[in-house]
Amino acid sequence: MNSPDLPYDDIQGTILRGYRVDLARHFILSVSDKAAAGELILKLVEGRDGLPSITSAKRWLQKPSSFLNIGFTCPGLRMLGVGAEQLASFESTFQRGATDGDTASLVGDIGASAPEKWIGGLANGEQVHIVLSLWVAKDPALLESLSARLRQAFAGAVSELSAHDAQALPDNQVHFGYRDSIAQPTIAGAPPRKRPEPDDQAVIATGEFLLGYTNEGNGVYSVQPPELSRNSSYAAFRILEQDVAAFDAFLSEYAAKAGIDPELLAAKVCGRWRNGNPLTLRPDEAGATLPTSQLNDFNYVNAQPSQDDTLGLKCPIGSHIRRNNPRNGAVVGTDSAHHRIVRRAMPYGPAYDPEHPSAAARGLIGYFINASLSNQFEFLSSQWNLLSDFVKSATEPGNPDAGNAVFNISGEDVFLGVNDAADSSFTLAAPGRSGKNNTVLQGFSRMITTRGGAYCFLPGIGGLRYLARLASG
């Protein structure tokens, strides 16, 4: 695949770079004065008046101590002066927004996760105009001082509906105890990683993450006017609350029912052991953590029988990582490369102590970035996480009578599914390849609840200047 020569200084950094910081604060803002908001955007682009500047993807010689990025909802762009004809060129899912009933139903934001129950003003999608995200490497005092400067600059331009903090947990874990940020896609043309992580996963076309470039379908996503289309992207901002006590109880109860160790069940529902080792490479025990270069060096379908896992005997087909990146498995839709997302999310809330459990809110907050909300974020949510028949019929290599892959999947994703007690299920394959005598775990409840969300547009740096001029003019 040809890698384009990308203008890093015109692309918001969070699209192409993982900042790897310990602290973050996400401001949910509503435009109160159009012209003043335009001036604020320009100040943030240029880093004037002591404000942090919007971080681009350009290379740095020394890692900055803080980063800042900004996204706009469809009502936000409208408030800044983007006209109806131009907004009609944006993806229809973005125009609907995250609080729309059809959107919510499609991605599983129903029941306790329904938009009307969201926190921090996010329930009213029309008043949410901007999501401004500040990341800080390590220093809480710096987070507070930069926040104070930003809040002073907000006055008269935008009103702050809420602010949501995040803080990394030790060893890069999430609250459920898994090692995180292992399998981000490699984007054609993106800045090279500081420590290359070679594996057998294909490089993904630039146009899957940036408008204006060729995507995996040989098309190009774009919007009008051109100033906003260049080097821009979309993102689903999400606040996902994790019920750790419920997850621990699930592991204890259902591991006993299945007659397996709770840690093996934790690995089966995720597809990785909690130290990050994939079941496909380590099916029987976690073992020592594999080198980073090996954590993604696997596929599910292999011509060599000893390495093949087409039928999900090692890593269940319904596991979380297999649903969200089926790699070379046969699934509905186009291949996995056409539905990848970049995830920039961090834990929020205090670490869970099972010896002294608390009901404090905790979970994951951040962005799911893609050039098409419908073909990437919404497709993953609706087709691969919420459906049990996302796999195509696939027979065991060399044995067409062995049965098909559907035998080893049922229900929705354990983590991101709706999963009410009436119809939740997860299948553990029995030894052998017949598809008989499998163990089906049923009756568990949802363990992750959506507490807020917004569909955002992330303009390029030139696009931000255009918006500033448009609003100020």
C-alpha positions as CSV (number, residue, x, y, z in Angstrom):
1,M,0.0,0.0,0.0
2,N,1.3,3.4,-0.9
3,S,1.7,5.7,2.1
4,P,0.8,9.4,1.3
5,D,3.0,12.2,2.5
6,L,0.7,13.6,5.1
7,P,0.9,17.2,6.2
8,Y,1.2,16.4,9.9
9,D,1.0,20.1,10.9
10,D,-2.5,20.3,9.5
11,I,-3.9,17.2,11.2
12,Q,-5.1,17.1,14.8
13,G,-2.7,15.0,16.7
14,T,-5.0,12.7,18.5
15,I,-6.1,11.2,15.1
16,L,-2.7,9.8,14.3
17,R,-0.8,9.8,17.6
18,G,-1.3,8.2,21.0
19,Y,-0.2,10.7,23.6
20,R,0.4,8.1,26.4
21,V,-0.4,10.5,29.2
22,D,-1.6,10.0,32.8
23,L,-4.3,12.7,33.0
24,A,-7.1,14.1,30.9
25,R,-10.0,16.5,31.2
26,H,-12.8,16.7,28.6
27,F,-14.8,20.0,28.6
28,I,-18.4,19.8,27.2
29,L,-19.1,23.3,25.8
30,S,-22.1,25.2,24.4
31,V,-21.5,28.3,22.2
32,S,-23.0,31.4,23.8
33,D,-21.6,34.0,21.4
34,K,-20.7,33.1,17.8
35,A,-18.1,35.8,17.2
36,A,-16.4,35.4,20.5
37,A,-16.4,31.6,20.0
38,G,-14.6,32.2,16.7
39,E,-12.0,34.3,18.4
40,L,-11.5,31.6,21.0
41,I,-10.9,29.0,18.4
42,L,-8.3,31.1,16.7
43,K,-6.6,31.7,20.1
44,L,-6.5,28.0,20.7
45,V,-5.1,27.3,17.2
46,E,-2.3,29.9,17.8
47,G,-1.8,29.4,21.5
48,R,-2.3,33.0,22.3
49,D,-2.8,34.8,25.6
50,G,-1.1,32.0,27.5
51,L,-3.5,29.3,26.3
52,P,-2.4,25.9,25.3
53,S,-2.5,25.4,21.5
54,I,-4.4,22.8,19.5
55,T,-2.0,19.9,19.1
56,S,-1.2,18.8,15.6
57,A,0.4,15.5,14.5
58,K,3.7,17.1,13.6
59,R,6.9,15.5,15.0
60,W,8.3,16.9,18.2
61,L,11.9,16.7,19.4
62,Q,10.8,16.5,23.0
63,K,7.5,15.2,24.1
64,P,5.2,18.1,25.2
65,S,3.8,18.2,28.8
66,S,0.3,18.8,27.5
67,F,-1.9,18.3,24.5
68,L,-5.2,19.9,23.4
69,N,-7.7,18.8,20.7
70,I,-11.2,20.0,19.7
71,G,-14.3,18.5,18.1
72,F,-17.6,20.0,17.0
73,T,-21.0,18.5,16.9
74,C,-23.4,19.2,14.0
75,P,-25.3,21.8,16.1
76,G,-22.0,23.3,17.0
77,L,-20.9,23.7,13.4
78,R,-24.3,25.3,12.7
79,M,-23.9,27.7,15.6
80,L,-20.5,28.8,14.1
81,G,-22.1,29.6,10.8
82,V,-21.7,26.5,8.6
83,G,-24.8,26.6,6.3
84,A,-27.5,24.0,5.9
85,E,-26.4,23.1,2.3
86,Q,-22.8,22.5,3.6
87,L,-23.9,20.5,6.6
88,A,-26.0,18.3,4.3
89,S,-22.7,17.1,2.8
90,F,-21.6,15.7,6.2
91,E,-22.3,12.1,7.0
92,S,-26.0,11.6,7.8
93,T,-25.1,9.8,11.1
94,F,-23.2,12.8,12.2
95,Q,-26.1,15.1,11.3
96,R,-28.5,12.9,13.4
97,G,-26.1,13.0,16.4
98,A,-25.5,10.6,19.3
99,T,-28.7,11.5,21.1
100,D,-31.0,10.7,18.2
101,G,-33.4,7.8,18.9
102,D,-32.5,5.8,15.8
103,T,-28.8,6.3,16.6
104,A,-29.2,5.2,20.2
105,S,-31.2,2.1,19.2
106,L,-28.7,1.2,16.6
107,V,-25.6,1.2,18.9
108,G,-27.3,-0.2,21.9
109,D,-27.8,3.0,23.9
110,I,-31.1,1.9,25.4
111,G,-32.5,1.2,28.8
112,A,-30.1,2.5,31.5
113,S,-27.8,3.7,28.6
114,A,-30.4,5.8,26.9
115,P,-29.4,9.3,26.0
116,E,-32.1,10.9,28.2
117,K,-30.2,9.4,31.2
118,W,-26.8,10.8,30.2
119,I,-24.9,13.1,32.5
120,G,-23.2,16.4,32.2
121,G,-25.6,18.1,29.8
122,L,-24.9,15.5,27.1
123,A,-28.5,14.4,27.2
124,N,-29.5,17.5,25.3
125,G,-27.7,17.0,22.0
126,E,-28.7,20.4,20.6
127,Q,-26.9,22.3,23.3
128,V,-23.7,20.3,23.1
129,H,-21.5,22.1,20.5
130,I,-17.9,21.5,21.4
131,V,-15.9,18.8,23.1
132,L,-12.5,20.2,24.1
133,S,-10.0,17.7,25.4
134,L,-6.9,18.5,27.5
135,W,-4.3,15.8,28.1
136,V,-1.4,16.2,30.6
137,A,1.6,14.0,30.8
138,K,1.8,13.6,34.6
139,D,1.4,16.8,36.6
140,P,-2.0,17.4,38.3
141,A,-1.0,21.0,39.0
142,L,-0.4,21.6,35.3
143,L,-3.8,20.2,34.5
144,E,-5.4,22.6,37.0
145,S,-3.5,25.7,35.8
146,L,-4.2,25.0,32.1
147,S,-7.9,24.4,33.0
148,A,-8.0,27.7,34.8
149,R,-6.6,29.5,31.8
150,L,-9.1,27.8,29.5
151,R,-12.0,28.6,31.7
152,Q,-11.1,32.2,31.9
153,A,-11.0,32.3,28.1
154,F,-14.4,30.6,27.9
155,A,-16.1,33.6,29.4
156,G,-18.4,35.3,27.0
157,A,-17.7,32.8,24.2
158,V,-18.9,29.4,25.4
159,S,-20.5,28.0,28.5
160,E,-19.2,24.9,30.2
161,L,-21.9,22.3,30.6
162,S,-19.6,19.8,32.4
163,A,-16.0,18.6,32.6
164,H,-15.0,14.9,32.8
165,D,-11.6,13.8,34.2
166,A,-9.6,10.7,33.4
167,Q,-6.6,9.2,35.0
168,A,-4.5,6.3,33.8
169,L,-4.3,3.2,36.0
170,P,-1.0,1.4,36.8
171,D,0.4,-0.9,34.1
172,N,-1.9,0.7,31.5
173,Q,-4.9,-1.3,32.7
174,V,-8.6,-0.6,32.5
175,H,-10.9,-1.1,35.5
176,F,-11.8,-4.7,34.5
177,G,-8.1,-5.5,34.9
178,Y,-7.0,-6.0,31.3
179,R,-3.9,-4.4,29.8
180,D,-5.1,-1.7,27.3
181,S,-4.1,0.0,24.1
182,I,-2.6,-3.1,22.5
183,A,-4.2,-3.3,19.0
184,Q,-4.5,0.2,17.5
185,P,-4.5,0.1,13.7
186,T,-1.4,1.1,11.8
187,I,-2.5,3.9,9.4
188,A,-0.8,4.5,6.1
189,G,1.2,7.7,6.2
190,A,1.0,8.1,10.0
191,P,4.1,9.1,12.0
192,P,6.2,6.1,12.7
193,R,6.0,4.7,16.1
194,K,8.9,5.4,18.5
195,R,9.3,1.7,19.0
196,P,8.1,-0.2,15.8
197,E,5.7,-3.0,16.6
198,P,5.9,-5.4,13.6
199,D,3.1,-7.9,13.3
200,D,1.2,-9.6,10.5
201,Q,-1.7,-7.0,10.5
202,A,-2.2,-5.1,7.3
203,V,-1.6,-1.4,7.2
204,I,-5.0,0.4,6.9
205,A,-5.7,2.9,4.2
206,T,-5.4,6.6,5.3
207,G,-8.9,7.3,4.1
208,E,-10.4,5.2,6.8
209,F,-9.3,7.8,9.3
210,L,-8.8,11.1,7.4
211,L,-11.3,12.7,4.9
212,G,-9.8,13.4,1.5
213,Y,-7.7,10.3,1.1
214,T,-8.4,6.9,-0.5
215,N,-10.0,4.4,1.9
216,E,-10.1,0.6,1.8
217,G,-13.0,0.6,-0.6
218,N,-11.0,2.8,-3.0
219,G,-13.4,5.7,-2.3
220,V,-12.8,9.1,-0.7
221,Y,-14.9,10.5,2.1
222,S,-15.3,14.3,1.9
223,V,-17.5,17.2,3.0
224,Q,-18.1,20.8,1.9
225,P,-16.6,23.3,2.0
226,P,-13.1,22.0,1.1
227,E,-11.5,23.9,3.9
228,L,-13.3,21.6,6.4
229,S,-12.8,18.4,4.4
230,R,-9.0,18.6,4.3
231,N,-7.3,16.4,6.9
232,S,-10.4,16.1,9.1
233,S,-12.1,13.1,10.7
234,Y,-15.1,12.1,12.8
235,A,-15.2,10.7,16.3
236,A,-17.7,9.2,18.7
237,F,-17.0,10.6,22.1
238,R,-18.2,8.1,24.8
239,I,-18.4,7.8,28.6
240,L,-18.7,4.1,29.4
241,E,-19.2,3.2,33.0
242,Q,-17.9,-0.2,34.1
243,D,-19.5,-2.2,36.9
244,V,-16.4,-3.9,38.2
245,A,-18.2,-5.6,41.1
246,A,-20.8,-7.1,38.6
247,F,-18.0,-8.3,36.3
248,D,-16.1,-10.0,39.2
249,A,-19.4,-11.6,40.3
250,F,-20.0,-12.8,36.7
251,L,-16.6,-14.4,36.5
252,S,-17.0,-16.1,39.8
253,E,-20.5,-17.4,39.2
254,Y,-20.2,-18.4,35.5
255,A,-16.7,-19.9,35.8
256,A,-18.1,-22.2,38.4
257,K,-21.0,-23.1,36.1
258,A,-18.6,-23.8,33.3
259,G,-16.1,-25.7,35.5
260,I,-13.2,-23.5,34.6
261,D,-10.9,-21.0,36.3
262,P,-12.3,-17.4,36.5
263,E,-9.2,-16.1,34.8
264,L,-9.7,-18.4,31.9
265,L,-13.3,-17.2,31.6
266,A,-12.0,-13.6,31.7
267,A,-9.6,-14.4,28.9
268,K,-12.4,-16.2,26.9
269,V,-14.9,-13.3,26.9
270,C,-12.1,-10.8,26.0
271,G,-9.9,-12.9,23.7
272,R,-6.8,-11.9,25.7
273,W,-5.6,-12.8,29.1
274,R,-5.5,-9.8,31.4
275,N,-1.7,-9.4,30.8
276,G,-2.5,-8.9,27.1
277,N,-1.4,-12.2,25.7
278,P,-3.9,-13.4,23.0
279,L,-5.7,-16.7,23.5
280,T,-4.8,-17.6,19.9
281,L,-1.1,-17.7,20.9
282,R,-1.6,-18.7,24.5
283,P,-4.8,-20.8,24.7
284,D,-4.2,-22.7,27.9
285,E,-2.5,-20.2,30.3
286,A,-1.5,-16.6,30.4
287,G,2.2,-17.2,30.9
288,A,4.7,-14.3,31.0
289,T,3.7,-11.3,29.0
290,L,4.8,-11.7,25.4
291,P,7.0,-9.0,23.8
292,T,5.0,-6.1,22.4
293,S,6.0,-7.1,18.8
294,Q,4.1,-10.5,19.3
295,L,0.9,-9.3,21.0
296,N,-0.7,-8.8,17.6
297,D,1.3,-11.3,15.5
298,F,-1.6,-13.7,14.8
299,N,-4.6,-14.4,12.7
300,Y,-7.6,-16.6,13.2
301,V,-7.6,-18.5,9.9
302,N,-4.5,-20.4,9.0
303,A,-3.8,-23.1,6.4
304,Q,-1.7,-24.9,9.0
305,P,-4.2,-26.9,11.2
306,S,-2.1,-26.5,14.3
307,Q,-2.3,-22.7,14.0
308,D,-5.8,-22.4,12.7
309,D,-8.7,-21.1,14.9
310,T,-11.4,-20.7,12.3
311,L,-14.0,-22.4,14.5
312,G,-13.0,-20.4,17.6
313,L,-11.7,-23.4,19.7
314,K,-8.9,-21.3,21.2
315,C,-10.4,-17.8,21.0
316,P,-14.2,-17.8,21.0
317,I,-15.7,-16.2,17.9
318,G,-17.9,-14.2,20.2
319,S,-15.0,-12.8,22.2
320,H,-14.6,-9.0,22.5
321,I,-11.4,-8.6,20.4
322,R,-12.5,-11.0,17.8
323,R,-15.8,-9.2,17.3
324,N,-14.1,-5.8,17.0
325,N,-11.2,-6.9,14.8
326,P,-12.0,-10.3,13.1
327,R,-8.7,-10.0,11.3
328,N,-8.9,-12.6,8.4
329,G,-12.0,-14.3,9.7
330,A,-15.1,-14.5,7.5
331,V,-17.6,-11.9,8.7
332,V,-20.6,-9.9,7.4
333,G,-19.8,-6.6,5.8
334,T,-16.5,-6.0,4.0
335,D,-13.3,-7.3,5.5
336,S,-12.0,-6.2,8.9
337,A,-9.7,-3.5,7.5
338,H,-12.8,-1.5,6.3
339,H,-14.3,-1.2,9.8
340,R,-11.3,-0.4,12.0
341,I,-11.3,2.5,14.5
342,V,-8.7,4.4,16.5
343,R,-9.5,4.4,20.2
344,R,-8.2,7.3,22.3
345,A,-9.7,6.5,25.7
346,M,-8.5,6.5,29.4
347,P,-10.0,5.2,32.6
348,Y,-11.9,7.5,34.9
349,G,-12.8,7.1,38.6
350,P,-10.9,5.4,41.4
351,A,-9.3,2.0,41.0
352,Y,-11.6,-0.8,42.3
353,D,-10.5,-2.5,45.6
354,P,-12.4,-5.8,46.0
355,E,-11.4,-5.8,49.7
356,H,-13.0,-2.3,50.2
357,P,-15.6,-2.0,47.3
358,S,-17.1,1.4,46.6
359,A,-19.9,2.5,44.4
360,A,-17.9,5.3,42.9
361,A,-18.4,5.8,39.2
362,R,-15.6,4.4,37.2
363,G,-15.1,3.4,33.5
364,L,-13.6,4.5,30.3
365,I,-13.9,7.9,28.5
366,G,-12.6,9.1,25.2
367,Y,-12.9,9.0,21.4
368,F,-13.5,6.3,18.8
369,I,-12.0,8.0,15.7
370,N,-12.9,7.1,12.1
371,A,-13.6,8.7,8.7
372,S,-17.1,7.2,8.6
373,L,-19.2,6.9,11.8
374,S,-21.7,4.7,10.0
375,N,-19.2,2.3,8.4
376,Q,-16.9,2.1,11.3
377,F,-18.2,3.0,14.8
378,E,-21.8,2.3,14.1
379,F,-21.1,-0.8,12.1
380,L,-18.9,-2.3,14.8
381,S,-21.5,-1.5,17.4
382,S,-24.6,-2.7,15.6
383,Q,-23.3,-5.6,13.4
384,W,-20.4,-7.1,15.2
385,N,-21.1,-6.3,18.9
386,L,-24.9,-6.6,19.0
387,L,-25.5,-9.5,16.6
388,S,-24.7,-13.2,17.1
389,D,-24.7,-13.9,13.4
390,F,-21.9,-11.5,12.3
391,V,-19.8,-14.5,11.1
392,K,-20.2,-16.0,7.7
393,S,-20.5,-19.7,7.2
394,A,-17.0,-21.0,7.4
395,T,-16.0,-24.7,7.3
396,E,-12.9,-26.1,8.8
397,P,-10.0,-26.0,6.3
398,G,-9.7,-29.3,4.5
399,N,-12.8,-30.7,6.0
400,P,-16.0,-29.3,4.5
401,D,-18.2,-31.6,6.6
402,A,-16.9,-30.3,9.9
403,G,-19.7,-27.8,10.4
404,N,-19.7,-24.0,10.3
405,A,-18.3,-21.2,12.5
406,V,-21.7,-20.2,13.9
407,F,-21.7,-23.2,16.3
408,N,-19.3,-21.3,18.6
409,I,-21.1,-18.0,19.0
410,S,-24.3,-16.8,20.6
411,G,-25.6,-13.6,22.1
412,E,-24.0,-10.2,22.0
413,D,-20.6,-9.0,23.1
414,V,-20.2,-9.5,26.8
415,F,-18.7,-6.0,27.3
416,L,-20.5,-3.8,24.8
417,G,-23.7,-5.7,24.2
418,V,-27.1,-4.7,25.7
419,N,-27.2,-8.1,27.6
420,D,-30.3,-8.2,29.7
421,A,-30.9,-11.3,31.9
422,A,-33.6,-12.6,29.6
423,D,-31.5,-13.3,26.5
424,S,-27.8,-12.8,27.2
425,S,-25.5,-15.7,26.3
426,F,-21.9,-16.6,25.6
427,T,-20.6,-19.8,24.1
428,L,-17.5,-21.8,25.2
429,A,-16.5,-24.4,22.7
430,A,-16.1,-28.0,23.9
431,P,-12.8,-29.8,23.1
432,G,-12.8,-31.3,19.6
433,R,-14.2,-29.9,16.4
434,S,-17.7,-31.3,16.2
435,G,-19.5,-28.3,17.7
436,K,-21.3,-30.6,20.2
437,N,-21.4,-30.4,23.9
438,N,-20.5,-26.7,24.0
439,T,-21.1,-24.7,27.2
440,V,-23.5,-21.8,26.8
441,L,-23.5,-19.2,29.6
442,Q,-26.8,-17.4,29.9
443,G,-28.7,-14.9,32.0
444,F,-26.1,-12.4,32.9
445,S,-26.7,-8.6,32.8
446,R,-25.1,-5.6,31.2
447,M,-21.8,-4.6,32.8
448,I,-21.0,-1.4,30.9
449,T,-23.5,1.5,30.8
450,T,-23.2,4.4,28.4
451,R,-23.2,7.6,30.6
452,G,-22.7,10.1,27.8
453,G,-21.8,10.6,24.2
454,A,-21.5,13.0,21.3
455,Y,-20.7,12.7,17.6
456,C,-17.8,15.0,16.8
457,F,-16.1,16.4,13.7
458,L,-12.4,17.0,14.1
459,P,-11.3,19.6,11.5
460,G,-7.8,20.0,10.3
461,I,-5.8,23.0,11.6
462,G,-6.6,24.9,8.4
463,G,-10.3,23.9,8.9
464,L,-10.2,25.4,12.5
465,R,-8.9,28.7,11.1
466,Y,-11.7,28.6,8.5
467,L,-14.3,28.1,11.3
468,A,-12.7,30.9,13.3
469,R,-13.0,33.3,10.4
470,L,-16.5,32.1,9.6
471,A,-17.8,32.7,13.1
472,S,-15.9,35.9,13.7
473,G,-17.0,37.5,10.4
